[in-house]
């Protein structure tokens, strides 16, 4: 059994990760993230196909796995198989909208306009999403892109 996160080798097996997840501390989450985030991101990208949305889905997936680790039954399936199921379930609602989300309702609105609405005019992401008849994830992605573009200036 692993007693200290610092003693964990770069490659960990599923049982070690399961032990760490069940320990429930934040240091164990870092090991879990390093071991499984790239693999789960690959699964999610096959469904969503859009980087920023896939990153958001990955975040939701990791939190969901972390929060529901007590529901995992190792006698039924491997840990990774269970994680992939959660990743696919989390990504599924974004499948249809994955590529279109960025443009629906935003065709004539530049990223900088969203930045202006939120930063200068004080609207929340939810309010901007309501005004533009789109979902908050789309606004978050566009806002992130606007901030990144702004930083490059």
Backbone bond lengths (Angstrom), bond angles and torsions (degrees), N, CA, C in turn:
res aa  C-N    CA-C-N  psi(-1)  N-CA   C-N-CA  omega(-1)  CA-C   N-CA-C  phi
1 X - - - 1.455 - - 1.528 109.38 -
2 X 1.329 117.28 142.24 1.457 123.13 -178.76 1.522 109.00 -84.65
3 X 1.329 115.61 128.38 1.458 119.17 -177.78 1.514 112.42 -101.90
4 X 1.320 116.95 -29.72 1.449 120.51 -175.99 1.524 108.59 -133.88
5 X 1.320 116.34 133.98 1.464 121.17 -177.96 1.525 111.00 -61.29
6 X 1.324 118.00 -32.93 1.467 121.24 -179.15 1.523 111.68 -64.51
7 X 1.319 117.61 -23.24 1.455 121.00 -178.10 1.528 113.28 -86.65
8 X 1.319 117.56 1.43 1.459 120.92 -177.18 1.526 110.17 -78.87
9 X 1.317 117.17 129.02 1.465 119.67 177.57 1.523 110.67 -68.61
10 X 1.335 115.85 164.60 1.463 120.88 -178.55 1.530 111.08 -58.52
11 X 1.322 117.47 -38.85 1.465 121.39 178.00 1.521 107.43 -102.04
12 X 1.304 115.85 120.43 1.460 120.15 178.95 1.521 109.08 -116.19
13 X 1.320 115.74 150.97 1.460 117.77 178.12 1.519 109.91 -91.60
14 X 1.319 115.44 170.47 1.464 120.73 -175.45 1.526 112.18 -60.67
15 X 1.317 116.81 -38.56 1.463 119.49 -178.22 1.530 110.93 -64.76
16 X 1.328 116.62 -38.91 1.465 119.98 177.80 1.531 111.03 -65.20
17 X 1.329 116.16 -42.88 1.463 120.22 178.86 1.522 110.08 -64.79
18 X 1.317 117.06 -41.72 1.462 120.80 178.27 1.529 110.72 -60.64
19 X 1.323 116.99 -43.73 1.469 121.33 177.84 1.525 110.20 -60.25
20 X 1.320 116.49 -42.86 1.469 120.46 -179.66 1.524 111.59 -66.86
21 X 1.335 116.31 -43.05 1.463 119.19 179.68 1.526 111.30 -62.77
22 X 1.297 115.64 -40.22 1.462 119.17 179.27 1.518 111.58 -69.93
23 X 1.335 117.98 -23.47 1.467 121.11 175.63 1.532 109.50 -65.90
24 X 1.340 116.01 -33.05 1.455 121.28 171.88 1.514 116.91 75.94
25 X 1.327 119.40 16.31 1.463 118.43 178.09 1.532 110.53 -97.64
26 X 1.312 115.52 162.55 1.463 120.63 -174.15 1.528 112.64 -68.50
27 X 1.308 117.27 -32.00 1.459 119.69 178.56 1.526 110.55 -63.94
28 X 1.330 116.90 -36.39 1.460 119.47 178.36 1.528 111.23 -68.99
29 X 1.336 117.03 -28.67 1.464 120.28 177.29 1.530 109.99 -62.88
30 X 1.321 117.04 -37.05 1.470 120.86 179.60 1.528 110.73 -62.29
31 X 1.321 116.74 -41.44 1.464 120.56 178.34 1.531 109.79 -66.36
32 X 1.311 115.72 -43.87 1.473 121.55 177.12 1.527 109.78 -58.14
33 X 1.324 117.41 -46.27 1.460 122.20 -179.24 1.530 110.62 -60.24
34 X 1.317 117.25 -49.35 1.467 121.02 -178.93 1.524 111.77 -60.95
35 X 1.331 115.97 -38.33 1.459 119.97 -175.98 1.527 112.98 -75.30
36 X 1.341 117.60 -36.25 1.461 119.27 -169.38 1.526 116.35 -119.90
37 X 1.309 119.87 -19.11 1.468 120.37 -177.01 1.535 113.08 -57.30
38 X 1.334 119.33 -46.46 1.478 117.80 -179.86 1.533 112.54 -62.35
39 X 1.322 117.09 -38.61 1.465 120.40 179.87 1.525 111.26 -67.30
40 X 1.319 116.16 -44.41 1.460 119.86 179.71 1.527 111.26 -68.04
41 X 1.318 116.93 -33.56 1.471 120.07 177.39 1.525 109.95 -62.87
42 X 1.320 117.68 -38.39 1.464 120.82 176.82 1.523 111.96 -61.82
43 X 1.322 116.60 -41.94 1.468 121.49 177.64 1.528 109.84 -63.34
44 X 1.317 116.18 -45.76 1.469 121.67 -177.38 1.524 110.91 -65.90
45 X 1.331 117.60 -41.58 1.466 120.69 -179.54 1.525 112.35 -63.57
46 X 1.324 117.70 -28.84 1.463 119.90 176.69 1.524 111.17 -66.72
47 X 1.330 116.11 -26.78 1.461 120.27 -178.95 1.510 111.69 -92.52
48 X 1.330 116.94 -47.32 1.462 121.87 -171.35 1.517 112.26 -86.95
49 X 1.314 118.09 -42.33 1.465 125.26 176.82 1.529 115.32 68.01
50 X 1.309 119.09 6.94 1.462 122.09 178.38 1.522 108.02 -126.63
51 X 1.323 116.59 120.23 1.456 122.24 -174.58 1.511 117.02 -50.30
52 X 1.338 118.95 -58.16 1.468 119.69 -177.28 1.528 112.93 -61.55
53 X 1.311 117.17 -37.72 1.464 119.66 179.10 1.526 109.34 -71.19
54 X 1.318 117.30 -37.97 1.465 121.00 178.09 1.527 110.66 -63.05
55 X 1.319 117.30 -38.24 1.466 120.42 177.48 1.521 111.00 -62.44
56 X 1.312 115.58 -41.08 1.469 120.52 178.69 1.532 110.63 -65.87
57 X 1.334 116.20 -41.99 1.465 121.14 178.51 1.531 109.82 -65.17
58 X 1.325 117.24 -39.55 1.466 120.64 177.70 1.526 110.44 -60.54
59 X 1.318 115.75 -44.75 1.463 120.16 178.50 1.535 110.47 -58.95
60 X 1.319 116.68 -47.33 1.469 120.83 178.43 1.525 111.21 -61.06
61 X 1.325 116.04 -41.00 1.463 121.13 -179.23 1.522 111.23 -63.19
62 X 1.318 116.51 -47.32 1.461 120.34 -178.68 1.522 111.55 -62.67
63 X 1.313 116.38 -41.35 1.468 120.18 178.38 1.526 110.01 -65.65
64 X 1.330 116.80 -40.65 1.458 120.63 -179.75 1.533 110.51 -64.27
65 X 1.321 116.83 -42.48 1.470 120.81 178.02 1.520 109.57 -62.64
66 X 1.318 116.06 -47.17 1.460 122.49 -179.89 1.536 110.77 -57.85
67 X 1.313 116.11 -44.03 1.463 120.41 -175.81 1.524 112.95 -76.02
68 X 1.322 117.35 -26.25 1.467 119.46 -174.50 1.525 113.23 -111.97
69 X 1.317 117.63 21.21 1.470 120.45 -177.73 1.525 112.08 -60.27
70 X 1.308 117.87 -27.35 1.465 120.65 179.00 1.524 112.11 -68.23
71 X 1.314 117.55 -19.18 1.467 121.34 178.93 1.524 112.41 -83.59
72 X 1.326 116.80 -12.15 1.468 120.43 -179.50 1.523 109.56 -71.14
73 X 1.340 116.11 132.85 1.456 122.75 179.22 1.523 107.64 -117.39
74 X 1.314 116.25 106.33 1.463 119.46 -174.98 1.527 113.64 -69.76
75 X 1.315 117.65 -12.69 1.465 119.32 177.00 1.538 111.43 -79.88
76 X 1.322 117.64 -17.18 1.473 121.67 -178.94 1.523 113.16 -90.24
77 X 1.340 117.02 -40.81 1.467 120.40 -175.26 1.521 110.62 -159.88
78 X 1.318 114.46 164.95 1.467 119.62 176.94 1.522 109.52 -70.52
79 X 1.315 115.70 156.05 1.460 121.79 -178.92 1.526 110.84 -59.91
80 X 1.315 117.22 -45.63 1.462 119.90 -178.15 1.517 111.56 -63.22
81 X 1.332 117.64 -39.45 1.464 121.38 177.87 1.520 110.04 -60.03
82 X 1.320 116.61 -44.42 1.465 121.84 178.15 1.530 110.84 -61.78
83 X 1.337 116.67 -42.05 1.470 120.93 178.52 1.517 111.64 -64.02
84 X 1.324 117.19 -40.50 1.465 121.21 179.29 1.522 110.40 -63.51
85 X 1.324 117.25 -39.85 1.469 120.33 177.25 1.523 110.65 -59.97
86 X 1.326 116.29 -44.32 1.470 120.25 179.01 1.525 110.11 -64.10
87 X 1.322 117.11 -42.38 1.467 120.82 179.57 1.527 110.88 -61.36
88 X 1.323 117.06 -43.53 1.468 120.42 179.61 1.523 111.67 -66.45
89 X 1.332 116.68 -39.90 1.465 120.18 178.47 1.524 111.03 -65.40
90 X 1.319 116.48 -37.67 1.460 120.69 -179.89 1.527 110.86 -72.00
91 X 1.319 116.96 -35.20 1.464 121.40 -178.16 1.528 113.03 -79.52
92 X 1.318 117.21 -25.75 1.474 121.13 -173.73 1.530 114.53 -53.47
93 X 1.333 120.11 -44.51 1.468 118.40 -179.89 1.532 113.92 -64.37
94 X 1.314 116.54 -18.90 1.466 120.63 -178.42 1.522 112.13 -93.18
95 X 1.330 116.77 -6.38 1.466 120.76 -175.69 1.523 112.22 -60.26
96 X 1.303 118.49 -51.92 1.458 122.39 -176.61 1.524 110.02 -65.16
97 X 1.302 116.05 -42.42 1.451 120.43 -175.42 1.520 113.22 -88.60
98 X 1.310 118.32 -9.29 1.452 122.27 -172.06 1.508 115.71 -43.42
99 X 1.328 116.98 -51.30 1.452 119.22 -178.46 1.526 111.94 -90.03
100 X 1.303 117.45 -29.56 1.452 120.47 -175.88 1.517 113.36 -84.38
101 X 1.337 117.57 -21.72 1.463 120.74 -175.27 1.512 113.44 -54.02
102 X 1.314 116.11 -36.47 1.451 119.49 -174.87 1.522 111.92 -69.17
103 X 1.318 117.63 -23.78 1.457 119.20 -175.33 1.522 114.76 -107.92
104 X 1.321 119.06 -24.52 1.465 121.09 -176.36 1.526 110.48 -61.31
105 X 1.303 117.00 122.64 1.456 121.52 178.19 1.517 113.68 75.61
106 X 1.313 117.24 -1.30 1.456 120.14 -175.79 1.528 111.99 -124.38
107 X 1.321 116.36 11.01 1.458 119.98 -174.95 1.525 113.08 -54.77
108 X 1.315 116.92 -42.64 1.462 120.61 -176.06 1.527 113.11 -98.00
109 X 1.318 117.03 5.16 1.456 120.84 -175.85 1.522 109.75 -110.45
110 X 1.315 116.96 119.49 1.457 121.62 179.57 1.523 109.93 -75.62
111 X 1.343 115.27 157.86 1.459 120.48 177.83 1.523 111.26 -57.74
112 X 1.315 116.36 -36.77 1.465 119.34 -179.34 1.524 111.80 -66.24
113 X 1.341 116.78 -28.50 1.471 120.09 176.42 1.525 110.85 -66.33
114 X 1.318 116.99 -38.54 1.466 120.64 177.11 1.520 109.45 -66.01
115 X 1.322 115.89 -43.15 1.465 120.67 177.37 1.527 110.12 -58.80
116 X 1.315 116.79 -42.40 1.465 121.18 179.23 1.529 111.38 -63.96
117 X 1.325 117.21 -44.69 1.461 120.49 179.57 1.535 111.78 -59.70
118 X 1.310 116.09 -40.52 1.466 119.58 -175.76 1.526 111.96 -82.21
119 X 1.310 117.18 -47.62 1.470 119.97 -174.63 1.526 112.20 -80.32
120 X 1.311 117.46 -49.32 1.462 119.92 -173.52 1.526 113.65 -86.51
121 X 1.312 116.56 -35.57 1.466 118.99 -176.71 1.520 113.09 -95.86
122 X 1.335 117.44 -10.70 1.457 121.07 173.53 1.518 116.61 82.25
123 X 1.328 118.14 14.00 1.456 119.94 177.12 1.527 109.89 -73.36
124 X 1.319 117.52 152.11 1.460 121.26 173.14 1.520 108.44 -87.36
125 X 1.321 115.70 165.91 1.463 120.24 177.89 1.528 109.87 -60.42
126 X 1.332 116.42 -40.47 1.473 120.34 179.63 1.532 111.37 -63.24
127 X 1.328 116.67 -39.53 1.470 120.00 179.54 1.522 111.18 -66.69
128 X 1.331 116.79 -42.43 1.465 120.36 178.67 1.529 109.75 -64.44
129 X 1.324 116.77 -40.46 1.464 120.47 178.23 1.524 110.49 -62.22
130 X 1.314 117.18 -40.64 1.467 120.92 179.22 1.528 110.22 -65.64
131 X 1.319 116.89 -45.38 1.462 122.05 -179.33 1.529 111.09 -59.80
132 X 1.336 115.92 -41.57 1.464 120.82 -176.55 1.523 112.96 -91.00
133 X 1.330 116.81 2.52 1.455 122.64 179.90 1.524 111.67 54.40
134 X 1.314 115.59 53.03 1.459 122.08 176.65 1.522 108.05 -142.40
135 X 1.324 117.20 -179.91 1.454 118.85 -177.35 1.535 111.23 -93.14
136 X 1.315 117.58 156.20 1.471 121.57 -178.42 1.528 113.61 -60.57
137 X 1.340 118.16 -31.17 1.468 120.18 178.41 1.524 111.33 -61.42
138 X 1.307 116.60 -39.00 1.457 121.11 178.41 1.523 110.23 -63.22
139 X 1.315 115.99 -44.33 1.464 120.41 179.50 1.523 109.90 -64.59
140 X 1.325 117.05 -41.43 1.467 120.46 178.49 1.520 111.39 -60.39
141 X 1.329 115.98 -43.55 1.474 120.17 178.81 1.522 111.23 -63.34
142 X 1.323 116.24 -45.23 1.466 120.45 179.53 1.532 111.01 -65.34
143 X 1.332 116.16 -38.27 1.463 120.51 177.97 1.519 110.41 -64.56
144 X 1.326 117.19 -43.82 1.458 121.53 178.25 1.529 110.38 -60.45
145 X 1.316 116.78 -43.06 1.467 121.01 178.68 1.527 110.85 -64.00
146 X 1.323 116.33 -38.89 1.465 120.23 178.87 1.524 111.18 -65.19
147 X 1.312 116.41 -42.11 1.468 120.26 179.20 1.520 109.99 -64.65
148 X 1.333 117.12 -41.98 1.454 120.38 178.08 1.529 111.43 -63.40
149 X 1.316 116.80 -41.44 1.470 120.51 176.77 1.521 110.82 -64.08
150 X 1.308 115.89 -40.35 1.456 121.09 -179.71 1.525 110.95 -64.39
151 X 1.331 116.64 -38.56 1.467 120.74 179.04 1.517 112.42 -65.18
152 X 1.333 116.82 -31.25 1.459 121.16 -179.18 1.516 113.14 -73.25
153 X 1.337 116.80 -17.22 1.458 120.28 -176.55 1.514 111.27 -68.39
